[in-house]
Structure formats: C-alpha cells, structure tokens
C-alpha cells in the first residue's frame, strides 16, 4: 500500500530499476478495455491524467495509470492476484515515473514465503497474516488494502516489509455525481506517513478516491474535489487544534534566559561565544555577555553551554496549504518562517487566521500565488489565464486578497510577463517564478522578475534553444541534466549573466535538494537530505525516500547526471561570488532544509553565509527583517536553541532542543513526537 494516495499523486514516487535495465515503454503497457472503471486525476487547473481498473480473463485485477503533472509523466500498470482471503499473493507493476522505471514484483510461494523486489529493496519473509505494502503503482490498486483496514477495525494490519497501519472512519457527506446524490465517508489512514492521511470511502466503506490539490476521483465526480478537500482539511484542523492548545499555553510563555550560549549574529554573519539572551513578552528583551543578564521573577533559565542559539530558520520555497501536520513538523525541525511560492488564496488566509488565533502551530510567512496560462501543462492550483488582460486581473486578485507576491509559471505566454509584472510592481507585489518556455532567465528578469526559483531555470541561460522552447515539459530537468556538465560557468557570457543579475538585485531560490535525489540517486541509498531522519521516520516513509533517480535517456549516464548536478552546485557558487542574493528553499516537506545549506557550503558559501540564506536574507526579501531574522532586542522571539556547535558543523541545526515561536517556549522533543517523528534526527 502507498504511504498515502495523495502523496503518490503529488510526488509520483515509484520504484526504479538500475540504470542498466531497459524500461517499459508506454505502448507496452496494458490497454484498458471498453467499460473499464475510470477515474480521473484533476485539480482546479484542469485534468492531469486517468486511472482505469478491470478484471482480466484469468481473474486477476488490472490497473492502468497515465498522468502528466506539469510535464512530469507517470505511465504505469499493475496486475493483482487475490487469494481466497482477498489478500494479494502476486503483484506485478510496470512502467515509469519521473523517479525511474516502476517495475516491482511480489509473490507468495506454496510454503507461505513472500518475496518482493524493487530497485531500492528486495527481500523475503513469512507471509503470515500480513499484507505487502507496494512501493509504487496506480493508487486505485490500493482498494483491497483499504478493504482490509476497514475489516480489521482498530486492530489494524501488519505490513511487509515492515510497519503497521489502521484506518479511522469519520463523517458521511453527500456529493453530486452523474447518477445524482452520492454518499461518501471521510477516513484517515495511519501508519504510512508521519501523520494521519485522509481518503474517501463509498457508502459500503470501499475506496472511493482521494482529494487534495490534486485529486483522484471516479469519472463524473471531479467537481467534488475542492469540496471534499475543504471537509478533510477542516477535520485535520480540528485534530491539529488540540495539539496547538496543548503547547500554546501561558506556562510556555514565561520569560526565558538562555545563558552562556554560542549565538549566531545573522546580521554580521558571525558566531559570538558565551552570550546571554533574555526572551520576554514574545520579544527578544536583552542580549549581553554570558552571566550578565538577571533572571526575571518566574522566569526559566536554559543552560546554553554546548548549544547554539540561532534565529529561527526560513524555508523560502515551502508550499503551504492542505497539510497542517507538515507545518507542525516544520516548527519541530526549527523552522519559524517560510515563503510560500505558490499557495491557494483561501487556504493561505485560513492558515493565517488559525495561526493568529492559537489554533495552529505553524511558521509565519509570506505567500505568493501562481499564475499560469490555461494549458494542459498548467500548474495545479494556479490562477489560469488566457490573455494579458486576464493575467493583470489575476495580479489584482492576489493583491486584493492581501497576499505578498506573484509567481509566474512555465506555460505563461512570454509576452504577458512584462505587463503583468508591471502591474504587480505597481501594487507593491514581489514577482518571481519559473521561467516560461521560450524565455531565458535574463529575459524574465528584464521583463520584471525580482527572483527566479530553481537552479535549473538559471541553467537555462546556457541551454540549447530547443530545450528553452520546451521548458514547460520535463525538458526543464532533462536539458540541464544532459547539457549541464558541459557548461562553462566561467565563460564571458555566463560571467556577464551573473553580473547583470547582481546589478539588478535579482534573488535566486536554488532548491538544490529537489534535483539532488533525481539526478544523483541510483537506488542504493537514501538521498543525503533524508538519511539523517531514517531512524525517526515511519518505515513506509523511509522506504519511499529511496529512489533510483530520474530515468536515463539519449545515452546519458547516471555519472553524466551527477556531473551536471555538480555543475548546478557550482553555479550557485558563481552567483554568490557575483553578489547575487541566495535564499534557501526546499520545495519539499522542509526536512531537506539543512541539506540545502550543506550544498551551499559545497558551492563555496561559508558556514555563516549559508545560514544567513535561511535567516536574515529571506527576512529582508519579504520585508519582515524589522521583526524577525536576527536575534536583536525588540524583535519577535522566533529563535531556535540547538544541541552542538553550528559554527563547526551546520548539520547540528537538525538537533533542535527548543523552539521559540511568537514568544512561546516549545520543547523540541515534544514537538517532534506530536508531528510523528520518533526522536532526534542524526
């Protein structure tokens, strides 16, 4: 069973064969017959794919999935043999995703021994009463596992290779469909992720579908996706509210003195030994030499020896909305602020409201909204437009909603960027985004971009025109992966490029950790951004972190991919040397943030410069530096205390001892437990 159905749809993680294997082609996959059950994959931006299910003549169940999310393609099929007890005893998955060839097999022999093989693991174990948790495949093939969870009730089900899962059925809801009103039930699955994951059952407690930013629902029911998402989001908010109220209480807002601590001065980019910091009334009340600040009456003293005090971390590429548990986990891992480069307007405003009311533990931040041209490759969750006038109207809508920025996407008509960016600047909005197909990054900056997201779009400056013209497809990775290794980062053209970005005060959000696993992984190990969390995450999550890398093509080898990724890292260094501001972002769950900073150090930034990219630099970018981003008297007490000397090893930022958020003193271990983590990461 997948860690969550929605996670499969959004991340499209699936197994991959070693680079020497010949991948299954789309035309070799099963073709659904007329009359096959049909589900669609969709978002508010339109349809993104299909899933079919039917029974084969030999009695096996067959499933077929075809999906393209902004050019990232998944084409898979799965066949399942069910035993008399309805447990799958043979599973075969074929096809490919953006993480590689999806081939996977599972079988049970006459002696009751189960065997499985994917690109990231293989093994054997007594089958017993367990069920095999597949690594990939079409999510509709999950239906027999959902039925087993429902039948098991609170006892749940043991899984292979490891783990335990259960389901809790919540309220019934009436929706509209092709045949009229239809009853569905909200349920939450536990055991496949850090937190409970919502799915929808029909009136007979069978799998109906999943709702989210991207939904998979029976054909004819697509319009219900946003409604179902709102209902499950409210149910999640109710659960998270209880957690928030347990932490955000007066006892955790008493004055706190952190004494004899190593302090990171983010403004000057230096570490100051033996300092004392007093937090009171939600503010940094005083900063001085160790042992010089008295403890207020009723205050708490934290011994800072052997620890580092830093401004709370920023993730400048954190898409908020739809996962309150992830926001809690962000705080647990030291993130007190974010910049969301693309969230839904209503969801963002709801998060702000609940956070201000003390009903949600979440970082504080700023939000942009995506604008993209109406197109099959449009970004899910985007405001889609068909003309310059509509693009300008979308900008006006974002401003009217009180949000911070506009993010243009890869399918935008390049001719619409300048007028829409001009309107955004007139209204005081930040302009950033992907570089639309047909444009190079310098074209986008000259048209009005304040910032470019993702290092692969910076690399587009040196790509062949054929790659640039298809940058709204997988070419935005495949081009840099194929040609990046041969780019001369010191050429006159590239040097002039860096200088113009610097002169224009352009900001770069590299998200190196997005590309590292895709380009460098071969299935033999967990990628470095997740490896430190392997001992504290649920088994199904850890297994999903292992991928074999983006599918190879055109004779390009995995070593070529790695050389191209190394060139991307080097590109960040060249930008920094030229004076271009770098902000640290992950475009992931947030667990990747410290690895992002490690990669900046590999690029040539100092330890302090890397940490500035996740503290004061994004605070300045968002206009929030007057109240956060540094440990300065009078600023908000958004601060983290971590075990270890960060100046000696930046990875000590993962060892969160205490988080101060809006002045509340929150225990790191308790936060990790509440967010589903099993302890301190490495």
C-alpha positions as CSV (number, residue, x, y, z in Angstrom):
1,X,0.0,0.0,0.0
2,X,1.2,3.5,-0.8
3,X,2.3,5.8,2.1
4,X,-0.7,7.9,1.1
5,X,-2.7,8.0,-2.1
6,X,-2.3,11.8,-2.4
7,X,1.4,11.6,-1.8
8,X,1.7,9.3,-4.8
9,X,-0.3,11.6,-7.0
10,X,1.7,14.7,-5.9
11,X,5.2,13.3,-5.7
12,X,4.7,10.4,-8.2
13,X,7.3,8.4,-6.3
14,X,7.8,4.9,-7.6
15,X,10.3,2.2,-7.8
16,X,13.1,2.4,-10.4
17,X,15.4,-0.3,-11.9
18,X,19.2,0.1,-12.0
19,X,20.5,2.2,-14.9
20,X,21.3,-1.0,-16.9
21,X,17.7,-2.1,-17.1
22,X,15.6,-1.4,-20.2
23,X,12.5,0.5,-19.1
24,X,9.0,-0.5,-20.1
25,X,7.6,1.8,-22.8
26,X,4.2,3.4,-22.7
27,X,3.0,1.4,-25.7
28,X,3.9,-1.8,-24.0
29,X,1.6,-1.2,-21.0
30,X,-1.9,-2.7,-20.6
31,X,-4.7,-1.0,-22.6
32,X,-8.0,-0.6,-20.7
33,X,-10.9,-2.2,-22.4
34,X,-14.2,-0.5,-23.1
35,X,-16.3,-0.4,-20.0
36,X,-13.3,-0.3,-17.6
37,X,-13.8,1.6,-14.4
38,X,-12.5,5.1,-15.0
39,X,-11.1,7.6,-12.5
40,X,-9.6,10.9,-13.4
41,X,-6.7,12.9,-11.8
42,X,-7.5,16.6,-11.7
43,X,-7.0,19.9,-9.9
44,X,-8.6,23.3,-10.2
45,X,-6.3,23.9,-13.2
46,X,-7.8,21.0,-15.1
47,X,-7.3,17.3,-15.8
48,X,-3.9,15.7,-15.4
49,X,-4.5,12.1,-16.0
50,X,-6.5,8.9,-15.8
51,X,-6.7,5.6,-13.9
52,X,-8.6,2.5,-15.1
53,X,-9.5,-0.8,-13.4
54,X,-10.8,-4.0,-14.9
55,X,-10.7,-7.8,-14.4
56,X,-8.6,-9.9,-16.8
57,X,-9.9,-13.2,-18.3
58,X,-7.7,-15.1,-15.8
59,X,-9.3,-13.5,-12.8
60,X,-6.5,-11.0,-12.0
61,X,-7.4,-7.4,-11.3
62,X,-5.7,-4.9,-13.7
63,X,-5.0,-1.2,-13.2
64,X,-3.6,1.4,-15.6
65,X,-2.4,4.9,-14.7
66,X,-1.5,7.7,-17.1
67,X,-0.6,11.1,-15.7
68,X,1.3,14.3,-16.6
69,X,1.8,16.9,-13.9
70,X,3.3,20.0,-15.4
71,X,5.2,17.7,-17.8
72,X,6.3,15.1,-15.2
73,X,5.0,11.9,-16.6
74,X,3.8,8.7,-15.0
75,X,2.7,5.7,-17.1
76,X,2.2,2.5,-15.0
77,X,0.1,-0.6,-14.9
78,X,-0.4,-3.2,-12.2
79,X,-1.9,-6.7,-12.0
80,X,-3.0,-8.2,-8.8
81,X,-3.9,-11.8,-7.9
82,X,-6.1,-12.1,-4.9
83,X,-6.2,-15.2,-2.6
84,X,-9.4,-16.5,-1.1
85,X,-8.9,-14.2,1.9
86,X,-8.7,-11.2,-0.5
87,X,-5.0,-10.7,0.2
88,X,-2.8,-10.0,-2.9
89,X,-0.5,-13.0,-3.3
90,X,1.0,-11.9,-6.6
91,X,1.6,-8.3,-7.8
92,X,3.3,-7.0,-10.9
93,X,3.9,-3.3,-11.5
94,X,5.5,-1.9,-14.7
95,X,6.0,1.4,-16.4
96,X,7.9,4.6,-15.4
97,X,7.6,7.8,-13.4
98,X,9.9,10.8,-13.0
99,X,11.8,8.8,-10.4
100,X,12.6,6.0,-12.8
101,X,11.4,2.6,-14.1
102,X,8.5,1.5,-11.9
103,X,9.0,-2.3,-12.2
104,X,8.1,-4.1,-9.0
105,X,7.2,-7.7,-8.1
106,X,5.7,-9.5,-5.2
107,X,4.7,-13.2,-4.8
108,X,3.9,-15.8,-2.2
109,X,5.1,-19.4,-2.7
110,X,3.4,-22.6,-1.7
111,X,5.3,-22.6,1.6
112,X,3.9,-19.2,2.6
113,X,7.1,-17.2,2.0
114,X,6.6,-13.8,0.5
115,X,9.2,-12.3,-1.9
116,X,9.4,-8.8,-3.3
117,X,11.8,-6.8,-5.4
118,X,12.1,-3.2,-6.4
119,X,15.0,-1.1,-7.4
120,X,15.5,0.1,-3.8
121,X,15.0,-3.1,-1.9
122,X,14.3,-6.8,-2.1
123,X,13.6,-9.4,0.5
124,X,11.7,-12.5,1.8
125,X,9.6,-13.0,4.9
126,X,6.9,-15.3,6.1
127,X,3.6,-14.1,4.8
128,X,1.6,-15.0,7.8
129,X,-1.3,-12.6,8.2
130,X,0.5,-9.6,6.8
131,X,-0.1,-7.5,3.7
132,X,2.5,-6.3,1.3
133,X,2.9,-2.5,1.1
134,X,3.8,-1.8,-2.5
135,X,6.4,0.8,-3.3
136,X,4.6,2.3,-6.3
137,X,1.8,1.5,-8.8
138,X,-1.6,3.1,-9.6
139,X,-3.2,4.2,-6.3
140,X,-6.6,2.6,-7.2
141,X,-4.9,-0.8,-6.8
142,X,-4.9,0.2,-3.1
143,X,-8.6,-0.8,-2.9
144,X,-8.1,-4.3,-1.5
145,X,-5.8,-2.9,1.2
146,X,-8.3,-0.3,2.2
147,X,-11.0,-3.0,2.5
148,X,-8.6,-5.0,4.8
149,X,-8.0,-2.0,7.0
150,X,-11.8,-1.4,7.3
151,X,-12.4,-5.1,8.2
152,X,-9.6,-5.0,10.8
153,X,-11.0,-2.1,12.7
154,X,-8.9,-0.6,15.5
155,X,-6.6,-3.6,15.5
156,X,-5.1,-2.6,12.1
157,X,-3.0,-4.6,9.8
158,X,0.7,-5.6,9.9
159,X,2.7,-4.8,6.8
160,X,5.5,-6.2,4.7
161,X,8.4,-5.3,4.5
162,X,7.6,-3.6,7.9
163,X,5.1,-1.4,9.7
164,X,1.5,-1.4,10.9
165,X,-1.5,0.5,9.6
166,X,-5.0,1.3,10.7
167,X,-8.0,3.4,9.5
168,X,-10.5,5.6,11.3
169,X,-13.8,6.3,9.5
170,X,-15.3,9.8,10.2
171,X,-18.3,11.6,8.9
172,X,-20.5,10.9,5.9
173,X,-21.0,13.5,3.2
174,X,-23.5,13.9,0.3
175,X,-22.0,14.8,-3.1
176,X,-23.3,15.1,-6.6
177,X,-22.5,12.7,-9.4
178,X,-23.6,11.5,-12.8
179,X,-26.4,9.4,-11.2
180,X,-27.5,12.1,-8.6
181,X,-26.6,12.4,-4.9
182,X,-24.0,10.0,-3.6
183,X,-22.8,9.3,-0.1
184,X,-19.1,9.2,0.7
185,X,-17.3,8.9,4.0
186,X,-14.1,10.6,5.2
187,X,-11.5,8.3,6.7
188,X,-8.0,8.8,8.0
189,X,-5.2,6.2,7.5
190,X,-2.4,5.9,10.0
191,X,0.9,4.1,9.5
192,X,2.0,5.2,6.1
193,X,3.2,8.7,6.9
194,X,4.2,11.0,9.7
195,X,0.6,11.9,10.3
196,X,-3.0,10.7,9.6
197,X,-3.8,10.8,5.8
198,X,-7.3,11.5,4.5
199,X,-9.0,9.3,1.9
200,X,-12.7,8.9,0.9
201,X,-14.8,5.7,1.1
202,X,-18.1,5.0,-0.6
203,X,-21.3,4.1,1.4
204,X,-20.1,0.5,1.6
205,X,-16.7,1.5,3.0
206,X,-14.9,0.7,-0.2
207,X,-12.2,3.1,-1.6
208,X,-13.9,6.0,-3.4
209,X,-11.0,8.2,-4.1
210,X,-8.7,10.9,-2.7
211,X,-9.0,14.7,-2.6
212,X,-6.3,17.3,-2.5
213,X,-4.6,20.0,-4.6
214,X,-4.6,17.1,-7.0
215,X,-7.5,14.6,-6.6
216,X,-8.3,11.2,-8.0
217,X,-12.0,10.5,-8.2
218,X,-14.4,8.5,-10.3
219,X,-15.2,10.0,-13.7
220,X,-18.0,12.4,-13.4
221,X,-17.2,13.3,-9.8
222,X,-14.3,15.6,-10.4
223,X,-16.1,18.8,-9.5
224,X,-16.4,17.5,-5.9
225,X,-12.7,17.6,-5.4
226,X,-12.5,21.1,-3.8
227,X,-15.5,20.4,-1.6
228,X,-14.0,17.1,-0.3
229,X,-10.7,18.8,0.3
230,X,-12.3,21.5,2.3
231,X,-14.1,18.9,4.5
232,X,-11.0,16.9,5.1
233,X,-8.9,20.0,5.8
234,X,-11.4,21.1,8.4
235,X,-11.2,17.7,10.1
236,X,-7.4,17.8,10.1
237,X,-7.6,21.4,11.5
238,X,-9.7,20.0,14.4
239,X,-7.1,17.4,15.2
240,X,-4.2,19.9,15.0
241,X,-6.1,22.4,17.1
242,X,-5.9,20.1,20.1
243,X,-2.1,19.8,19.6
244,X,-1.8,23.6,19.4
245,X,-3.7,24.2,22.6
246,X,-1.5,21.7,24.4
247,X,1.6,23.7,23.5
248,X,0.5,27.3,23.3
249,X,-0.4,27.9,26.9
250,X,0.7,30.6,29.4
251,X,3.2,28.3,31.2
252,X,5.2,28.1,27.9
253,X,5.3,31.9,27.6
254,X,7.1,32.8,30.8
255,X,10.4,34.8,30.5
256,X,13.3,32.7,29.4
257,X,17.0,33.3,29.8
258,X,19.4,31.3,27.6
259,X,22.8,31.8,29.2
260,X,26.4,31.0,28.2
261,X,25.3,30.1,24.6
262,X,27.0,30.4,21.2
263,X,24.9,32.9,19.4
264,X,24.6,33.3,15.6
265,X,24.7,37.0,14.7
266,X,22.9,36.8,11.3
267,X,23.3,40.5,10.6
268,X,27.1,40.5,10.6
269,X,27.4,36.8,9.7
270,X,29.4,35.7,12.8
271,X,29.2,33.4,15.8
272,X,29.5,35.0,19.2
273,X,30.6,32.8,22.1
274,X,29.3,32.9,25.7
275,X,26.3,35.1,25.2
276,X,23.1,35.6,27.2
277,X,19.7,36.2,25.6
278,X,16.5,37.1,27.5
279,X,13.1,36.4,25.9
280,X,10.1,38.0,27.5
281,X,6.7,39.2,26.3
282,X,7.2,37.5,23.0
283,X,10.2,39.6,22.2
284,X,14.0,39.5,22.4
285,X,14.3,41.6,25.6
286,X,18.0,41.7,26.0
287,X,21.3,40.4,24.6
288,X,24.6,40.5,26.5
289,X,27.6,38.7,27.7
290,X,27.1,35.4,29.5
291,X,26.2,35.7,33.1
292,X,25.3,39.4,32.9
293,X,21.5,39.3,32.5
294,X,19.4,38.7,35.6
295,X,16.6,36.2,35.5
296,X,13.1,37.8,35.9
297,X,10.8,36.6,38.6
298,X,9.1,33.5,37.5
299,X,11.5,33.1,34.6
300,X,13.1,29.9,33.3
301,X,16.9,29.5,32.7
302,X,18.2,27.3,29.9
303,X,21.9,26.4,30.1
304,X,23.3,27.2,26.7
305,X,26.7,25.6,27.1
306,X,27.4,23.2,24.3
307,X,24.4,24.7,22.3
308,X,23.9,27.3,19.6
309,X,21.2,29.9,19.5
310,X,20.1,31.0,16.0
311,X,17.3,33.0,14.5
312,X,14.6,30.5,13.6
313,X,15.1,29.0,10.1
314,X,13.3,30.1,7.0
315,X,12.3,27.8,4.1
316,X,11.9,30.2,1.2
317,X,10.3,27.5,-1.0
318,X,7.6,25.9,1.2
319,X,4.2,25.4,-0.4
320,X,1.7,25.7,2.5
321,X,-1.9,24.6,2.4
322,X,-3.6,21.3,2.9
323,X,-1.2,19.7,5.4
324,X,-1.4,21.2,8.9
325,X,0.7,18.3,10.2
326,X,3.6,19.3,8.0
327,X,3.5,22.8,9.3
328,X,3.8,21.4,12.8
329,X,6.7,19.3,11.7
330,X,8.4,22.4,10.2
331,X,8.3,24.0,13.6
332,X,9.6,20.8,15.2
333,X,12.6,20.9,12.9
334,X,13.4,24.6,13.7
335,X,11.5,26.5,11.0
336,X,9.8,29.6,12.3
337,X,9.2,31.3,9.0
338,X,8.6,30.5,5.4
339,X,7.9,32.0,2.0
340,X,5.3,30.0,0.0
341,X,6.0,30.4,-3.7
342,X,2.5,29.2,-4.7
343,X,-0.5,28.5,-2.4
344,X,-4.2,28.8,-2.8
345,X,-5.7,32.1,-1.7
346,X,-8.4,30.8,0.6
347,X,-6.2,28.2,2.2
348,X,-3.5,30.8,2.9
349,X,-5.9,33.2,4.5
350,X,-7.3,30.3,6.6
351,X,-3.9,29.3,7.8
352,X,-3.1,32.9,8.8
353,X,-6.4,33.2,10.7
354,X,-6.0,29.9,12.6
355,X,-2.4,30.6,13.5
356,X,-3.2,34.1,14.9
357,X,-6.0,32.5,17.0
358,X,-3.6,30.0,18.5
359,X,-5.3,27.1,16.8
360,X,-2.4,26.0,14.6
361,X,1.3,25.6,15.3
362,X,3.0,26.8,12.2
363,X,5.8,29.1,11.0
364,X,4.9,32.6,10.0
365,X,5.4,33.8,6.5
366,X,4.5,35.3,3.2
367,X,2.6,33.8,0.3
368,X,2.7,34.1,-3.5
369,X,0.0,32.8,-5.8
370,X,0.8,31.0,-9.1
371,X,-0.4,32.5,-12.4
372,X,-0.2,30.2,-15.5
373,X,-1.6,30.2,-19.0
374,X,-4.6,27.9,-19.5
375,X,-2.9,24.8,-20.9
376,X,-2.8,21.0,-20.3
377,X,0.6,21.7,-18.7
378,X,-0.6,24.4,-16.4
379,X,0.4,24.3,-12.7
380,X,-2.1,22.6,-10.4
381,X,-3.5,25.2,-8.0
382,X,-2.7,28.1,-10.4
383,X,-4.9,31.0,-11.4
384,X,-5.1,30.2,-15.1
385,X,-5.3,33.0,-17.7
386,X,-5.8,33.3,-21.5
387,X,-4.7,36.9,-22.2
388,X,-2.6,39.8,-20.9
389,X,-5.8,41.4,-19.5
390,X,-6.6,38.2,-17.6
391,X,-3.1,38.0,-16.3
392,X,-3.3,41.5,-15.0
393,X,-6.7,40.8,-13.4
394,X,-5.2,37.7,-11.7
395,X,-2.5,40.0,-10.2
396,X,-5.1,42.4,-9.0
397,X,-7.0,39.4,-7.4
398,X,-3.8,38.4,-5.5
399,X,-3.3,41.9,-4.2
400,X,-6.9,42.2,-3.2
401,X,-6.5,39.0,-1.1
402,X,-3.8,40.7,0.9
403,X,-1.0,38.3,-0.2
404,X,2.6,39.1,-0.9
405,X,3.7,38.0,-4.3
406,X,3.0,36.7,-7.8
407,X,4.7,33.6,-9.2
408,X,4.6,33.1,-13.0
409,X,4.9,29.6,-14.3
410,X,6.3,27.7,-17.2
411,X,3.3,27.8,-19.6
412,X,2.8,31.5,-19.4
413,X,3.0,33.4,-22.7
414,X,6.3,35.3,-22.5
415,X,4.6,38.4,-24.0
416,X,2.3,38.6,-21.0
417,X,5.1,38.7,-18.4
418,X,6.1,42.3,-18.7
419,X,2.6,43.9,-18.4
420,X,1.6,41.6,-15.6
421,X,4.9,42.2,-13.7
422,X,4.5,45.9,-14.2
423,X,1.0,45.7,-12.6
424,X,2.4,43.6,-9.7
425,X,5.2,46.1,-9.1
426,X,2.6,49.0,-9.2
427,X,0.7,47.2,-6.4
428,X,3.9,46.5,-4.4
429,X,3.9,42.8,-5.0
430,X,7.1,40.6,-5.4
431,X,7.5,39.0,-8.8
432,X,9.2,35.6,-9.2
433,X,8.7,32.2,-10.6
434,X,9.7,29.6,-13.1
435,X,10.9,30.9,-16.5
436,X,8.2,30.4,-19.1
437,X,9.0,28.2,-22.1
438,X,10.7,30.2,-24.8
439,X,12.4,32.6,-22.4
440,X,15.8,32.5,-20.8
441,X,16.2,33.7,-17.2
442,X,17.7,37.0,-18.3
443,X,14.7,37.6,-20.5
444,X,12.5,37.0,-17.4
445,X,14.5,39.4,-15.2
446,X,14.4,42.1,-17.9
447,X,10.6,41.6,-18.1
448,X,10.2,42.2,-14.4
449,X,11.2,39.2,-12.3
450,X,12.6,40.1,-8.9
451,X,13.6,36.5,-8.3
452,X,14.0,33.2,-10.1
453,X,13.0,29.9,-8.5
454,X,15.0,26.7,-9.1
455,X,18.6,26.5,-10.2
456,X,17.7,24.5,-13.4
457,X,16.0,27.7,-14.7
458,X,19.2,29.6,-14.1
459,X,21.0,26.9,-16.1
460,X,18.6,27.6,-18.9
461,X,20.7,30.7,-19.8
462,X,23.2,28.2,-21.2
463,X,20.9,25.6,-22.7
464,X,20.2,25.0,-26.4
465,X,17.2,26.8,-27.8
466,X,15.3,23.5,-28.3
467,X,15.5,23.0,-24.5
468,X,14.4,26.5,-23.7
469,X,11.4,26.2,-26.0
470,X,10.1,23.2,-24.1
471,X,10.9,24.3,-20.6
472,X,7.2,23.7,-19.6
473,X,7.8,20.0,-20.0
474,X,10.3,17.6,-18.5
475,X,12.9,19.3,-20.6
476,X,13.4,21.7,-17.7
477,X,15.3,18.9,-16.0
478,X,16.3,16.8,-18.9
479,X,18.1,19.7,-20.7
480,X,20.2,20.7,-17.7
481,X,20.8,17.0,-16.9
482,X,22.1,16.3,-20.4
483,X,24.0,19.5,-21.2
484,X,24.8,21.0,-17.8
485,X,28.0,19.1,-17.3
486,X,29.5,20.8,-20.4
487,X,28.5,24.4,-19.5
488,X,31.5,26.7,-18.9
489,X,30.5,28.6,-15.8
490,X,33.4,31.0,-16.3
491,X,32.6,31.9,-19.9
492,X,32.3,35.6,-20.8
493,X,28.6,35.1,-21.5
494,X,27.9,33.4,-18.1
495,X,30.0,35.9,-16.2
496,X,28.1,38.8,-17.8
497,X,24.9,37.0,-16.9
498,X,25.9,36.8,-13.2
499,X,26.9,40.5,-13.2
500,X,23.6,41.6,-14.7
501,X,21.6,39.6,-12.1
502,X,23.7,41.2,-9.4
503,X,23.2,44.7,-10.7
504,X,19.5,44.2,-11.0
505,X,19.5,42.8,-7.4
506,X,17.9,39.6,-8.6
507,X,17.3,36.9,-5.9
508,X,17.8,33.2,-6.6
509,X,16.0,30.4,-4.9
510,X,18.1,27.3,-6.0
511,X,16.2,24.4,-4.4
512,X,19.2,22.1,-5.0
513,X,17.7,19.4,-2.8
514,X,14.9,19.0,-5.4
515,X,17.4,17.9,-8.1
516,X,20.0,16.1,-6.0
517,X,18.0,12.8,-5.5
518,X,16.6,12.8,-9.0
519,X,20.0,13.4,-10.6
520,X,22.4,11.5,-8.3
521,X,20.4,8.6,-6.8
522,X,20.8,5.0,-8.0
523,X,18.5,3.2,-5.6
524,X,21.4,2.0,-3.3
525,X,20.9,4.6,-0.5
526,X,18.6,7.2,0.8
527,X,19.5,10.7,-0.5
528,X,21.5,12.8,1.9
529,X,18.6,15.2,2.7
530,X,16.6,12.4,4.2
531,X,19.2,10.0,5.5
532,X,19.5,11.8,8.9
533,X,15.8,11.2,9.5
534,X,15.8,7.5,8.6
535,X,15.8,6.3,12.2
536,X,13.0,8.6,13.4
537,X,10.5,8.3,10.5
538,X,7.8,5.7,9.8
539,X,9.1,2.7,7.8
540,X,6.9,3.4,4.8
541,X,8.2,6.9,4.6
542,X,11.8,5.8,4.8
543,X,11.2,3.3,2.0
544,X,9.7,6.0,-0.2
545,X,12.8,8.1,0.3
546,X,14.9,5.7,-1.7
547,X,14.7,6.3,-5.4
548,X,16.8,5.2,-8.3
549,X,16.8,8.6,-10.0
550,X,15.3,10.2,-13.0
551,X,15.1,7.9,-16.0
552,X,18.1,8.0,-18.2
553,X,17.7,8.9,-21.9
554,X,19.7,9.6,-25.1
555,X,22.6,7.7,-23.9
556,X,23.2,10.0,-20.9
557,X,24.6,8.1,-17.9
558,X,24.0,8.4,-14.2
559,X,27.5,9.7,-14.0
560,X,26.7,12.4,-16.5
561,X,23.7,13.4,-14.4
562,X,25.9,13.6,-11.3
563,X,28.4,15.8,-13.2
564,X,25.6,18.1,-14.3
565,X,24.3,18.3,-10.7
566,X,27.8,19.2,-9.5
567,X,27.7,22.0,-12.2
568,X,24.4,23.2,-10.7
569,X,26.0,23.4,-7.3
570,X,29.0,25.3,-8.8
571,X,26.5,27.7,-10.5
572,X,25.2,28.7,-7.0
573,X,28.8,29.4,-6.0
574,X,29.3,31.6,-9.1
575,X,26.1,33.5,-8.4
576,X,27.1,34.1,-4.8
577,X,30.6,35.3,-5.8
578,X,29.0,37.8,-8.1
579,X,26.9,39.2,-5.3
580,X,23.6,37.6,-6.2
581,X,21.5,37.0,-3.1
582,X,20.7,33.4,-2.4
583,X,17.6,32.3,-0.3
584,X,17.4,28.7,1.0
585,X,14.3,26.8,-0.1
586,X,13.4,23.1,-0.4
587,X,10.2,22.8,-2.4
588,X,9.7,19.7,-0.2
589,X,8.5,18.9,3.2
590,X,11.1,21.1,4.9
591,X,13.2,18.2,6.2
592,X,15.6,19.0,3.3
593,X,16.5,22.5,4.5
594,X,19.7,21.7,6.4
595,X,21.0,19.7,3.4
596,X,20.3,22.7,1.2
597,X,22.6,24.7,3.4
598,X,25.3,22.0,3.3
599,X,25.2,22.2,-0.5
600,X,25.6,25.9,-0.3
601,X,28.8,25.3,1.6
602,X,29.9,22.9,-1.1
603,X,29.2,25.7,-3.6
604,X,31.6,28.0,-1.7
605,X,29.5,29.9,0.8
606,X,30.9,30.0,4.3
607,X,29.0,28.4,7.1
608,X,27.7,31.8,8.2
609,X,26.7,32.8,4.7
610,X,24.8,29.6,4.2
611,X,22.9,30.2,7.5
612,X,22.2,33.8,6.5
613,X,20.4,32.5,3.4
614,X,17.9,30.8,5.8
615,X,17.6,33.7,8.3
616,X,18.2,37.3,7.6
617,X,18.3,37.2,3.8
618,X,14.8,35.9,3.4
619,X,13.6,38.2,6.2
620,X,14.9,41.1,4.2
621,X,13.4,39.8,0.9
622,X,9.9,39.5,2.4
623,X,10.1,42.9,4.2
624,X,10.0,41.2,7.6
625,X,13.5,42.0,8.8
626,X,12.2,44.7,11.1
627,X,10.7,42.0,13.3
628,X,12.4,38.7,12.6
629,X,15.5,37.1,11.0
630,X,18.0,38.1,13.7
631,X,18.5,37.9,17.4
632,X,18.1,41.6,18.1
633,X,16.4,43.3,21.1
634,X,12.9,44.4,20.2
635,X,12.4,41.7,17.5
636,X,9.9,38.8,17.8
637,X,11.2,35.9,19.7
638,X,11.4,33.5,16.7
639,X,14.6,31.7,17.8
640,X,15.9,28.1,18.0
641,X,18.3,26.5,20.5
642,X,20.1,23.5,19.1
643,X,22.5,21.0,20.6
644,X,26.0,21.3,19.4
645,X,28.3,23.9,17.8
646,X,26.7,25.0,14.5
647,X,29.8,27.1,13.6
648,X,31.8,23.8,13.5
649,X,29.1,21.7,11.8
650,X,26.0,23.3,10.2
651,X,24.2,19.9,10.4
652,X,23.8,20.5,14.1
653,X,20.8,22.7,13.1
654,X,18.9,19.4,12.9
655,X,19.4,18.8,16.7
656,X,16.6,21.1,17.9
657,X,16.4,21.4,21.6
658,X,13.9,24.3,22.0
659,X,11.9,26.4,19.6
660,X,10.7,29.9,20.5
661,X,7.7,30.8,18.3
662,X,5.8,34.0,18.9
663,X,7.4,34.0,22.3
664,X,6.3,30.5,23.3
665,X,8.9,28.2,24.6
666,X,8.3,24.8,22.8
667,X,10.2,21.7,23.7
668,X,11.8,20.2,20.7
669,X,11.4,16.5,21.7
670,X,7.7,17.1,22.4
671,X,7.2,18.9,19.1
672,X,8.8,16.0,17.2
673,X,6.6,13.5,19.0
674,X,3.5,15.5,18.2
675,X,4.5,15.7,14.5
676,X,5.1,12.0,14.1
677,X,8.8,11.8,14.4
678,X,10.3,9.2,16.6
679,X,13.2,11.1,18.1
680,X,16.1,13.4,17.3
681,X,17.5,13.0,13.8
682,X,21.2,12.4,13.2
